[in-house]
């Protein structure tokens, strides 16, 4: 039993390390959204990262590395809704976890 718990703990710590965020993460590039396939261009600015959609609307802003996480704001133009978010690089995808009140939504954008 102790051996199984040790192995489980080891696997969990390795998994955490694989998905750990780093201040050197680079989100810059073009991404396709998972809901409607819109193209979002993310650029590095002096303050962090900024994402713009084809209609020139800012959909990601104030993306900065704070307390060991990439945090900022995400805007959904279809619902005219802005929410706080965290960003994670997962392979060739950008995982965005948005929080509005007690609600949470996770979306993935594929890097082109």
C-alpha positions in Angstrom: 0.0 0.0 0.0 2.8 2.4 0.9 4.5 1.7 -2.4 1.3 2.6 -4.3 0.9 5.8 -2.4 4.6 6.7 -3.1 4.2 6.0 -6.8 0.9 8.1 -6.9 2.6 11.0 -5.1 5.6 10.8 -7.5 3.3 10.8 -10.5 1.3 13.8 -9.2 4.5 15.8 -8.5 5.8 15.0 -12.0 2.5 16.0 -13.6 2.5 19.3 -11.7 6.0 20.0 -12.9 5.1 19.4 -16.5 2.3 21.9 -16.4 4.1 24.5 -14.3 4.0 28.0 -15.6 7.2 29.9 -16.2 7.8 33.6 -16.5 9.6 32.9 -19.8 6.5 31.3 -21.4 5.8 32.9 -24.8 2.2 33.1 -25.9 3.0 35.2 -29.0 1.6 33.9 -32.3 -1.7 33.2 -34.2 -4.3 31.0 -32.6 -7.6 29.4 -33.8 -10.4 29.5 -31.3 -12.1 26.2 -30.5 -15.7 27.5 -30.7 -15.9 29.4 -34.0 -12.4 29.0 -35.5 -11.7 32.8 -35.3 -8.1 33.8 -35.6 -6.6 35.6 -32.6 -3.2 37.2 -32.8 -1.3 37.4 -29.5 1.6 39.9 -29.3 4.1 40.5 -26.6 4.0 44.1 -25.2 6.1 45.9 -22.6 3.4 45.0 -20.1 2.9 41.3 -21.0 0.7 39.9 -23.8 -2.2 41.3 -25.8 -4.6 39.3 -28.0 -6.6 40.9 -30.9 -9.3 39.3 -33.1 -10.0 39.9 -36.8 -12.4 42.8 -36.0 -9.4 44.5 -34.2 -11.1 44.0 -30.7 -8.8 43.3 -27.8 -9.8 39.8 -26.5 -6.9 39.2 -24.2 -5.3 42.0 -22.2 -3.1 42.6 -19.2 -1.6 39.1 -19.4 1.2 39.1 -16.9 3.1 36.6 -14.8 1.8 37.2 -11.2 2.3 34.9 -8.2 3.6 32.0 -10.3 0.7 32.2 -12.9 -0.1 34.0 -16.1 -3.1 36.1 -15.4 -5.1 38.7 -17.1 -8.5 39.5 -18.7 -10.3 37.7 -21.5 -13.2 39.3 -23.5 -16.0 37.4 -25.3 -17.3 39.8 -28.0 -20.3 37.5 -28.7 -21.6 37.9 -25.1 -20.0 41.3 -24.5 -18.4 39.8 -21.3 -15.0 40.3 -19.7 -13.6 37.9 -17.2 -10.4 37.3 -15.2 -8.4 34.4 -16.6 -5.3 32.2 -16.3 -3.3 31.0 -19.3 -1.4 27.8 -19.8 0.7 26.5 -22.7 -0.2 22.9 -23.3 1.7 21.5 -26.2 0.6 23.6 -29.3 -2.5 24.8 -27.5 -3.3 27.7 -25.3 -5.5 26.8 -22.4 -7.6 29.7 -21.0 -9.5 29.3 -17.8 -11.9 32.2 -17.3 -13.6 33.1 -14.0 -16.7 35.3 -13.6 -18.1 35.2 -10.1 -18.5 31.5 -9.2 -18.6 30.4 -12.8 -15.5 29.0 -14.6 -15.1 28.1 -18.3 -12.1 26.5 -20.0 -11.3 27.0 -23.7 -8.4 25.8 -25.8 -7.0 27.8 -28.7 -4.8 26.0 -31.2 -1.6 27.7 -32.3 -1.2 27.9 -36.0 
